Amino acid sequence: MKAGRAEAGKLYLLPNLLGAVEPASVLPARTLAVARRLRHFVVETPKAARAFVKSLPSEHALQDIAIAELNEHTPARDVAALLAPVLAGEDVALLSDAGCPGVADPGAPLVAAAHRAGVTVVPLVGPSALLLALMASGMNGQNFVFHGYLPVRAEARAAALRALDAAAAGSGATQLFIETPYRNEAIAAAVLAVCRPRTLFCVAVDLTLPSEQIVRRTVEEWRTAPTLRLSGRPAMFLLGRD
C-alpha cells in the first residue's frame, strides 16, 4: 500500500529584532517558543538569520537548521519551491532581517504562494518599526500611508517630499517613509528644506533599543532646534498635519 502524502506544515511569519537586544525583552513567549523549535527558515539575509537563531537560542544546533534565501533578487519562478519543506509536513518560518516579514520586506511573494497552495499562514507577534513609530508620533493613526524608500536623487526626492507634504496637509493622513541609515541625515535635511513650516515631522530612531529616541516637532521648530544624530541609526520618518 502506498504511503499517503504528508500533511502540510505551517508557514510562520516570524518577526525579527530591530537591533541587538535580548529577544525576550521584545518578543512574546509564543513567538520565542515557535522560533526555538523550528528547523526550517526562509530568510532575507542568511548572516542576519543565523545571528537571530543563535540569540534565541534555538533547540537545534545551527548546522542542523536549514536556511533558504528569499530577497529582491530571487526570481519569481523560484519562490514556490521554497515551500517544499512545508508541503512535506515541516513547519517553516519566514524571517525578515528586522521587524515583520512582508512589511518593507521581500517576503510577501512566499506568503502569496502559501495561500495559493492552501498552506496555513500564521503571523506571529513581534516588533514593527512602522507601527511603533506611528503609535509614538501622536499623529493620525486612523488614516496613514507607508511609502517605503523615497527616491535617492535630490530633485526626485524633493518632489516626492512635496507630494507627501501636500497629502498630509490635504487629507490629514500620516505619511511614513524610511531611508538607508547612512542617508538619514540627507533625507531629514530635505524635509526641512521643502516641507511647510507647520507640517509635523516625527523622527523615530533605534526603536526598542536602549538608545531609542522619538522626537516630534513642526518643520519650523526642527529648523531651529538642536540637531538629532541620525547617521547609521535605523529610523522611521513621519509627516503629519497639526
C-alpha positions as CSV (number, residue, x, y, z in Angstrom):
1,M,0.0,0.0,0.0
2,K,1.3,3.4,-0.9
3,A,2.0,5.8,1.9
4,G,-0.2,8.9,1.8
5,R,1.1,12.3,1.2
6,A,2.4,14.1,4.4
7,E,0.1,16.6,5.9
8,A,1.4,20.1,5.1
9,G,3.1,22.1,7.7
10,K,2.5,25.7,8.5
11,L,4.2,28.9,7.3
12,Y,5.0,31.1,10.4
13,L,5.7,34.7,9.8
14,L,8.4,35.4,12.3
15,P,9.3,39.0,13.3
16,N,13.0,39.7,13.8
17,L,14.5,42.0,16.4
18,L,15.1,45.7,15.4
19,G,18.6,45.6,16.9
20,A,20.9,43.9,19.3
21,V,18.7,43.3,22.3
22,E,17.7,40.3,24.5
23,P,15.0,38.5,22.4
24,A,12.8,38.0,25.5
25,S,12.7,41.8,26.1
26,V,10.9,42.3,22.7
27,L,9.3,39.0,21.6
28,P,6.4,37.4,23.4
29,A,6.6,33.8,24.8
30,R,4.7,32.2,22.0
31,T,6.8,33.7,19.3
32,L,10.0,32.6,21.0
33,A,8.7,29.1,21.6
34,V,7.9,28.7,17.9
35,A,11.2,30.2,16.7
36,R,13.2,28.0,19.0
37,R,11.6,24.7,17.8
38,L,11.7,25.3,14.0
39,R,14.4,23.7,11.8
40,H,13.5,25.4,8.5
41,F,13.8,29.1,7.8
42,V,13.3,31.3,4.7
43,V,15.2,34.5,5.2
44,E,16.2,37.7,3.6
45,T,19.9,37.5,4.6
46,P,21.4,34.3,6.0
47,K,24.0,36.0,8.2
48,A,21.3,38.1,9.9
49,A,19.1,35.0,10.3
50,R,21.9,32.9,11.9
51,A,22.6,35.7,14.4
52,F,18.9,35.8,15.3
53,V,18.7,32.0,15.7
54,K,21.8,32.0,17.9
55,S,20.4,34.8,20.1
56,L,17.2,32.8,20.9
57,P,18.9,30.3,21.4
58,S,17.4,27.5,19.2
59,E,16.6,24.0,20.4
60,H,18.7,22.7,17.4
61,A,22.4,23.0,16.5
62,L,22.9,25.7,13.9
63,Q,24.3,23.2,11.4
64,D,21.0,21.2,11.7
65,I,18.9,24.2,10.7
66,A,18.0,24.7,7.0
67,I,18.2,28.3,5.9
68,A,16.9,29.2,2.4
69,E,17.3,32.7,1.0
70,L,14.5,35.0,-0.4
71,N,15.3,38.5,-1.3
72,E,14.7,41.1,-4.0
73,H,17.0,39.2,-6.4
74,T,15.1,35.9,-6.1
75,P,13.4,35.1,-9.4
76,A,9.6,34.9,-9.1
77,R,9.7,31.4,-10.7
78,D,11.8,30.1,-7.7
79,V,9.6,31.3,-4.9
80,A,7.1,28.4,-4.8
81,A,9.9,25.9,-4.5
82,L,10.8,27.4,-1.1
83,L,7.5,25.8,0.2
84,A,8.8,22.3,-0.4
85,P,9.5,21.6,3.3
86,V,6.0,22.9,4.2
87,L,4.4,20.6,1.7
88,A,6.4,17.7,3.1
89,G,5.0,18.3,6.5
90,E,7.6,20.6,8.1
91,D,6.8,23.9,9.7
92,V,8.8,26.8,8.2
93,A,9.5,30.3,9.4
94,L,9.6,33.3,7.1
95,L,12.1,35.7,8.8
96,S,12.9,39.3,7.9
97,D,16.2,41.0,8.5
98,A,14.4,43.3,11.0
99,G,10.8,43.7,12.1
100,C,7.9,41.9,10.4
101,P,8.0,39.7,7.3
102,G,6.2,41.1,4.3
103,V,6.3,44.7,5.5
104,A,9.0,46.7,3.8
105,D,10.5,43.2,3.2
106,P,10.7,40.9,0.2
107,G,8.8,38.0,1.8
108,A,5.3,38.7,0.6
109,P,5.5,36.5,-2.6
110,L,6.2,33.5,-0.4
111,V,3.1,34.2,1.7
112,A,1.1,34.6,-1.5
113,A,2.4,31.3,-2.8
114,A,1.5,29.6,0.5
115,H,-2.1,30.9,0.2
116,R,-2.3,29.6,-3.4
117,A,-1.0,26.2,-2.2
118,G,-3.6,26.0,0.6
119,V,-0.9,26.2,3.3
120,T,-1.9,27.7,6.7
121,V,-0.2,31.0,7.3
122,V,0.4,32.0,10.9
123,P,1.5,35.6,11.7
124,L,3.4,35.9,15.0
125,V,3.6,38.9,17.2
126,G,6.8,41.0,17.2
127,P,8.2,44.5,16.6
128,S,7.1,46.6,13.7
129,A,9.1,49.8,13.3
130,L,6.2,51.2,11.2
131,L,3.6,50.7,13.9
132,L,5.8,51.6,16.8
133,A,6.7,54.9,15.2
134,L,3.1,55.6,14.3
135,M,1.9,54.8,17.8
136,A,4.6,57.1,19.4
137,S,4.1,60.0,16.9
138,G,0.7,61.2,18.1
139,M,-0.2,61.6,14.5
140,N,-3.3,60.3,12.7
141,G,-3.4,56.5,13.3
142,Q,-6.8,56.1,11.6
143,N,-5.5,57.1,8.2
144,F,-1.9,56.6,7.2
145,V,0.2,55.6,4.2
146,F,3.6,53.9,4.2
147,H,5.8,54.8,1.2
148,G,8.9,52.7,1.9
149,Y,12.0,54.3,0.4
150,L,11.9,57.7,-1.4
151,P,14.0,58.5,-4.5
152,V,17.7,58.8,-3.9
153,R,18.4,61.6,-6.4
154,A,17.9,65.0,-4.8
155,E,15.4,66.5,-7.2
156,A,13.2,63.4,-7.3
157,R,13.4,63.1,-3.5
158,A,12.4,66.8,-3.1
159,A,9.4,66.3,-5.4
160,A,8.3,63.2,-3.5
161,L,8.5,65.0,-0.2
162,R,6.5,67.9,-1.6
163,A,3.8,65.4,-2.7
164,L,3.8,63.8,0.8
165,D,3.6,67.1,2.5
166,A,0.7,68.1,0.3
167,A,-1.1,64.8,1.0
168,A,-0.6,65.2,4.8
169,A,-1.9,68.8,4.7
170,G,-4.8,67.9,2.4
171,S,-6.1,64.6,3.7
172,G,-4.7,64.6,7.2
173,A,-3.3,61.1,6.6
174,T,0.1,60.5,8.2
175,Q,2.8,59.8,5.7
176,L,5.5,57.4,6.7
177,F,8.8,56.5,5.0
178,I,12.2,55.1,5.6
179,E,15.7,55.5,4.4
180,T,19.0,53.6,4.4
181,P,20.7,54.6,7.7
182,Y,23.7,56.3,6.0
183,R,21.3,58.6,4.1
184,N,19.2,59.6,7.1
185,E,20.8,63.0,7.5
186,A,20.2,63.8,3.8
187,I,16.6,63.0,3.9
188,A,16.0,64.9,7.2
189,A,17.7,67.9,5.7
190,A,15.5,67.6,2.6
191,V,12.3,67.5,4.7
192,L,13.4,70.8,6.4
193,A,14.2,72.4,3.1
194,V,11.0,71.7,1.2
195,C,8.1,71.0,3.6
196,R,5.7,73.6,5.0
197,P,6.7,75.2,8.3
198,R,3.6,74.0,10.1
199,T,3.9,70.4,8.9
200,L,4.6,67.9,11.8
201,F,7.8,65.9,11.3
202,C,8.5,63.0,13.6
203,V,11.7,61.0,13.6
204,A,11.9,57.7,15.4
205,V,15.3,56.1,15.7
206,D,16.7,52.9,17.3
207,L,13.2,51.6,18.2
208,T,13.1,49.0,21.0
209,L,16.8,49.7,21.7
210,P,18.3,51.4,24.8
211,S,19.3,54.3,22.6
212,E,15.7,54.8,21.3
213,Q,14.7,58.4,20.5
214,I,11.3,59.6,19.2
215,V,11.1,63.3,18.5
216,R,8.1,65.2,17.0
217,R,8.2,68.9,16.1
218,T,6.9,71.1,13.4
219,V,9.3,71.6,10.5
220,E,9.7,75.2,11.7
221,E,10.7,74.0,15.1
222,W,13.1,71.5,13.7
223,R,14.9,74.2,11.7
224,T,16.0,76.0,14.9
225,A,16.2,73.0,17.4
226,P,19.4,71.2,18.3
227,T,20.2,68.6,15.6
228,L,19.5,64.9,16.3
229,R,22.3,62.5,15.3
230,L,20.7,60.2,12.7
231,S,23.6,58.7,10.6
232,G,23.9,55.0,10.9
233,R,20.8,54.6,13.1
234,P,17.7,52.7,11.9
235,A,14.9,55.3,11.5
236,M,11.3,55.9,10.6
237,F,10.2,59.3,9.3
238,L,6.6,60.6,9.6
239,L,4.9,63.7,8.2
240,G,1.5,64.9,9.5
241,R,-1.0,67.7,10.0
242,D,-1.3,69.5,13.3
